């Protein structure tokens, strides 16, 4: 698998962990009278400029060693 494709797969997995909670999850957790943003429930925070994932390519066997 090419390195670029590995990176995209890892980014998509990490993106699934940063989704905001749906609005009804806020109601279920805090109750009806409590208005808060759905991102307060999400643990993983990421921003394209603020925090990077630092994805490194997988270690490959050196071709010249046989």
C-alpha positions as CSV (number, residue, x, y, z in Angstrom):
1,X,0.0,0.0,0.0
2,X,1.4,3.4,-0.9
3,X,2.5,5.7,1.9
4,X,0.0,8.4,0.8
5,X,-2.9,5.9,1.1
6,X,-1.8,4.8,4.6
7,X,-1.8,8.5,5.7
8,X,-5.3,9.0,4.4
9,X,-6.6,5.9,6.2
10,X,-5.0,7.0,9.5
11,X,-6.5,10.5,9.1
12,X,-10.0,9.1,8.5
13,X,-9.7,6.9,11.6
14,X,-8.6,9.9,13.7
15,X,-11.4,12.0,12.2
16,X,-14.0,9.5,13.4
17,X,-12.8,10.1,17.0
18,X,-13.3,13.9,16.9
19,X,-16.9,14.1,15.8
20,X,-19.2,16.2,17.9
21,X,-21.9,14.5,19.8
22,X,-25.4,14.7,18.4
23,X,-27.7,17.2,20.0
24,X,-29.9,14.6,21.7
25,X,-26.8,13.2,23.5
26,X,-26.5,16.6,25.3
27,X,-30.1,16.3,26.4
28,X,-29.5,12.7,27.6
29,X,-26.4,13.6,29.5
30,X,-27.3,17.0,31.0
31,X,-31.1,17.1,31.0
32,X,-33.7,19.3,29.2
33,X,-33.0,22.6,31.0
34,X,-29.2,22.6,30.2
35,X,-28.0,24.2,27.0
36,X,-24.4,23.4,26.1
37,X,-22.5,22.8,22.9
38,X,-22.3,19.2,21.7
39,X,-18.5,19.5,21.5
40,X,-18.3,19.5,25.3
41,X,-19.0,15.7,25.3
42,X,-16.3,14.9,22.7
43,X,-12.9,14.0,24.3
44,X,-10.6,14.3,21.3
45,X,-10.1,17.8,20.1
46,X,-8.3,18.6,16.9
47,X,-7.9,21.6,14.6
48,X,-6.1,21.7,11.3
49,X,-3.9,24.6,12.5
50,X,-3.6,24.1,16.2
51,X,-2.7,20.5,16.7
52,X,-1.2,18.0,14.3
53,X,-1.3,14.2,14.3
54,X,2.3,13.7,13.2
55,X,1.6,10.6,11.2
56,X,4.8,8.8,10.3
57,X,5.1,6.3,7.5
58,X,5.3,2.6,8.3
59,X,8.9,1.2,8.5
60,X,9.8,-0.4,5.2
61,X,12.5,-3.1,4.7
62,X,15.6,-1.7,3.1
63,X,15.8,-2.9,-0.5
64,X,19.6,-2.9,-0.8
65,X,20.1,-5.4,2.0
66,X,18.4,-8.2,0.2
